[in-house]
Structure formats: structure tokens, C-alpha cells
Amino acid sequence: MTLSLPLTQELDTLISRLKLRRCRMVGASPTVLGRVWIHGEGEVCVGTRVVLDGRIAPIELHAQRGGRIVLEDEVTIEGGTSIEAQECVTVGARSRLGSWCKVMDNHYHPLRGNRHERPSSVPLLIEESVKVGSRAILLPGTHLQKGASVAPGTVVSRRIPADTAVGGWPARMIRREVVG
């Protein structure tokens, strides 16, 4: 017995919605491939046509109490990526996070002084149409403006201007796109 294409798509959407049941809001036509681990007492909001591809490794979305993770429309996140929010992490429309990325809005302990004292969180914003390469690390206070590109393995902790490509540790400008 073969299922018709629309029925198969509806079944895939239903399974994806089941995997996203811990989210506060889920837009139309989500796609979840493989495993996604959603935990914490905060909010996770998923937009329309978001793709979470956890086939190679699970994707972690961890919003702690009072924290919020927002994945806007048509975002793609690849396997092994972890997003942690104490306050707010926003991934803009049509952005893509490569595999094994780490995105967090809090360091969880200071580098100097009392290591048991938790520092305050700094919201992390990824605007629309941003591409983040695999194994990149986005630290608290990162602001990737529209069309920015982050090379694989790059560590970012500041604002990256629109249509700029960065790479290295710490992030340095590779090129500036000419829009016109």
C-alpha cells in the first residue's frame, strides 16, 4: 500500500509537530528530521517552514526559566547544534546554523572572581539571511546583522555588520559583500 504525496506530507508534519510538542508556538509546516531535545522551563517559539535536521546528532534547544528561544520563518538548523537561553536568543528568518554550533546568551560563570556567581545574560540576535558555519561558537552579546556570514569554527562575541563575512578566533573580517 502506498500513501499519496499530500497524505505523506501531512503525516511528516504531524510527526514533526509531535517532536516539537514542548514548544510554546509552532508555525505551519515544520520539518524535524532525527532527534531534537527541547528542555528547560523557558519558551521556545518555532516559525513557519523551520527545518531542524538532527539526523547526524540531536539538536538541543534549552530555554531556562525566564529564557526564550525564537526561530523565525524558514530557519534551518543542522545536527549537533545547541542553543541555550537564559534571557533571549533570536534566529532571524531564512538563517542557517551549520552542524555542531554552540549558541548561548550567558557564560554561566565569570572568568575572574567568584566562579559560583552567575553573570547577567546578554541577548543574542541573529538577523535574517545569516549563514553560520559548522562548529562556530556564538557568545553572549553577539549580533549578526542581515546577510552576515560566519566561517566554520569561528568564535563571535560582538556585532558583525550586515553583508560581512568573518572567520577565525576571535572573529575577523574576511570580506565585505558589495550590495547594489
C-alpha positions as CSV (number, residue, x, y, z in Angstrom):
1,M,0.0,0.0,0.0
2,T,1.4,3.4,-1.0
3,L,0.3,6.7,0.5
4,S,-0.5,9.7,-1.7
5,L,2.1,12.5,-1.6
6,P,-0.2,15.0,0.3
7,L,-1.1,12.4,2.9
8,T,2.7,11.6,3.4
9,Q,3.5,15.3,3.8
10,E,0.7,15.7,6.3
11,L,2.0,12.7,8.2
12,D,5.5,14.1,8.2
13,T,4.2,17.5,9.5
14,L,2.2,15.7,12.3
15,I,5.3,13.7,13.4
16,S,7.3,17.0,13.4
17,R,4.7,18.7,15.5
18,L,4.8,15.8,17.9
19,K,8.6,16.2,18.3
20,L,8.0,19.9,18.9
21,R,5.3,19.5,21.5
22,R,7.3,21.2,24.2
23,C,7.4,24.5,22.2
24,R,5.2,27.3,23.1
25,M,4.4,28.1,19.5
26,V,4.9,26.2,16.2
27,G,4.3,27.7,12.8
28,A,3.0,25.9,9.7
29,S,4.9,23.1,8.0
30,P,7.8,22.4,10.4
31,T,10.2,19.7,9.4
32,V,12.1,17.7,12.1
33,L,14.4,15.1,10.9
34,G,16.1,12.9,13.5
35,R,16.2,13.9,17.2
36,V,15.5,17.3,18.8
37,W,15.9,17.8,22.6
38,I,13.8,20.6,23.9
39,H,14.1,21.3,27.6
40,G,14.0,23.9,30.4
41,E,11.2,26.0,31.8
42,G,11.5,28.8,29.3
43,E,9.8,29.4,26.0
44,V,10.7,28.0,22.5
45,C,8.9,29.5,19.6
46,V,9.3,28.0,16.1
47,G,8.2,29.8,12.9
48,T,6.8,28.6,9.6
49,R,8.7,26.1,7.5
50,V,11.6,25.7,10.0
51,V,13.9,22.7,9.4
52,L,15.6,21.0,12.3
53,D,17.9,18.3,10.8
54,G,19.0,16.2,13.8
55,R,19.9,13.1,11.8
56,I,23.7,13.1,12.4
57,A,23.3,14.2,16.1
58,P,20.5,15.6,18.3
59,I,19.7,19.3,18.3
60,E,19.4,20.9,21.7
61,L,17.1,23.8,22.5
62,H,17.4,24.8,26.1
63,A,15.4,27.8,27.4
64,Q,15.9,28.2,31.1
65,R,13.3,29.8,33.4
66,G,12.5,33.2,32.0
67,G,14.5,32.5,28.9
68,R,13.2,32.5,25.3
69,I,14.4,31.0,22.0
70,V,12.8,32.3,18.8
71,L,13.4,30.6,15.5
72,E,11.7,32.8,12.9
73,D,10.4,31.6,9.5
74,E,12.4,29.3,7.2
75,V,15.3,28.8,9.6
76,T,17.5,25.7,9.1
77,I,19.4,24.2,12.0
78,E,21.7,21.2,11.4
79,G,22.6,18.3,13.7
80,G,24.6,18.7,16.9
81,T,23.8,22.4,17.3
82,S,23.0,23.6,20.8
83,I,21.1,26.8,21.6
84,E,20.9,27.9,25.3
85,A,18.9,30.9,26.5
86,Q,18.8,32.4,30.0
87,E,17.2,35.6,28.6
88,C,16.8,35.6,24.8
89,V,18.3,34.1,21.6
90,T,16.6,35.0,18.3
91,V,17.5,33.4,14.9
92,G,16.1,35.5,12.1
93,A,14.1,34.4,9.0
94,R,16.0,32.4,6.4
95,S,19.1,32.0,8.5
96,R,21.1,28.8,8.7
97,L,23.1,27.3,11.5
98,G,25.6,24.6,10.5
99,S,26.3,21.4,12.4
100,W,27.8,21.4,15.9
101,C,27.3,25.1,16.5
102,K,27.0,26.5,20.1
103,V,24.8,29.5,20.7
104,M,24.4,30.9,24.2
105,D,23.4,34.2,25.8
106,N,25.3,33.6,29.2
107,H,28.8,32.5,30.1
108,Y,27.4,30.7,33.2
109,H,30.3,31.8,35.3
110,P,32.7,34.7,35.4
111,L,36.3,34.3,34.2
112,R,37.6,36.1,37.3
113,G,36.4,36.3,40.9
114,N,33.7,34.0,42.4
115,R,33.2,31.3,39.8
116,H,29.9,30.2,41.5
117,E,28.3,33.6,40.8
118,R,26.3,33.6,37.6
119,P,26.8,36.7,35.4
120,S,23.9,38.5,33.8
121,S,22.7,37.4,30.4
122,V,23.2,39.4,27.2
123,P,20.6,38.8,24.5
124,L,22.0,37.2,21.3
125,L,20.5,38.3,17.9
126,I,20.9,36.7,14.5
127,E,19.1,38.8,11.9
128,E,17.6,37.4,8.7
129,S,19.5,35.6,5.9
130,V,22.6,34.9,8.1
131,K,24.8,31.8,7.5
132,V,26.8,30.3,10.3
133,G,29.3,27.6,9.5
134,S,29.7,24.3,11.4
135,R,31.4,24.3,14.8
136,A,31.0,28.1,15.2
137,I,30.5,29.5,18.7
138,L,28.3,32.5,19.2
139,L,28.8,34.0,22.7
140,P,26.6,36.4,24.7
141,G,26.2,39.8,23.1
142,T,26.7,38.5,19.5
143,H,24.6,40.5,17.0
144,L,24.9,39.2,13.4
145,Q,23.3,41.7,11.1
146,K,21.3,40.9,7.9
147,G,23.2,38.8,5.4
148,A,26.3,38.2,7.6
149,S,28.3,35.1,7.2
150,V,30.4,33.2,9.8
151,A,33.1,30.8,8.7
152,P,33.3,27.3,10.3
153,G,35.0,27.2,13.7
154,T,34.7,31.0,14.3
155,V,34.1,32.4,17.8
156,V,31.9,35.5,17.8
157,S,31.1,37.8,20.7
158,R,30.3,41.2,19.2
159,R,28.3,42.9,16.5
160,I,29.1,41.8,12.9
161,P,27.9,44.4,10.3
162,A,25.4,43.4,7.5
163,D,26.7,41.5,4.5
164,T,30.1,40.9,6.1
165,A,31.9,37.5,6.3
166,V,34.0,36.8,9.4
167,G,36.3,33.9,10.4
168,G,38.9,32.9,12.9
169,W,39.2,33.2,16.7
170,P,38.5,35.9,17.6
171,A,36.3,36.7,14.6
172,R,38.0,38.9,12.0
173,M,36.5,40.3,8.8
174,I,37.2,38.1,5.7
175,R,35.3,40.2,3.2
176,R,32.6,42.7,2.9
177,E,29.9,42.0,0.3
178,V,29.0,44.7,-2.1
179,V,25.2,45.1,-2.3
180,G,23.9,47.2,-5.1
